[in-house]
Amino acid sequence: MNADAGLFLLDPATGQLRFTAKGCAVLGSRFARAGIDVRSLRTLEQARAAAIEVTHQERLALAATLKGADPVLDAVMAELPEWRD
């Protein structure tokens, strides 16, 4: 089963995208933490760019939480820009 099933609708003729109520419920708060309102995304390209930004923000938050907690993890993650900041 597709993990995206029921989260958004995409019109293949126009490329217009709309998040369903389920999509807003599942993804809304996650995107909002990165300052993005899922209801404002109108194309698949916009949604992909937003997802990249959400993921980046989540990596920064995770790095801030975990950095310095475990020397082995610090050694493995040291090359990531999010870990060095």
N, C-alpha and C positions, 0 to 999 in steps of 0.2 A: 504494500500500500504506500502511496506517495505521502510523505510527511506534510506536504503543502496542501493536501486535499481539504477543500472547504475553507481555506484561509483567505483566498482572494479569487476574484474573477478577472479574466483577461479576455478582451475582445480581440481575436486574431486579425480581424479586418482593420481595426483602427489602432490597435496597440494600446488601447485604454485599459487601465487597471483600476480595480476597486477592491478594497479589503472588505470582507464580509463582517458581520457582527462577531462571528467566531474569531476571525483574523484580528479584529480590533481588540477583542478580549484577550487573546493569546499573546499578541505581539505589542499591543498598545503601550503598556507600561515599560516594557523593555526598550522600545524606541524612544519613549518620552524621556527616559533617563539620559539619553543622548541629545535631547532637545528636538526630537522629530515627532511630528504628529502623523501617524500612519494614514489618516484620512486626507492628508494633503498630497500624498503620492499618487500620481496619475498615470505613470508609465512604468513598465518593467525596468527600464533603465534607471529611473529615479529610485525605485524600490531596491534595486541592486546596490546603487551608490549609498543609499541609506543603510542597508544591511552591513556594508563595509564599514561605515562610520560607527554603527552600533557595536560591531565586533571590536573595532579599534578601541572605543571607549571602555568596553568591558575588559579588554586586555590590560589597559592602563590601570583600571581599578583593581584588577586581580594582582597585578605586579605590585601595586602600592601595598596591598594587604599581605602578600607572601614574601616580598623581598626582605632578606635578612633573617628569615625564620629558619632556614635550613641551608647549611653551607653546600651540600651536594646539589640542591635545587639551584642555588645561586650560581654555582659553577656551570651547570648545564644551560641555564638561561642567560648567562652573562653577555652573549652576543646580540641579544634582542634589544632594539632601541628602547623598548618600553621598560626593560630591566635596568638599563644604564642610567636613565634619568633620575 
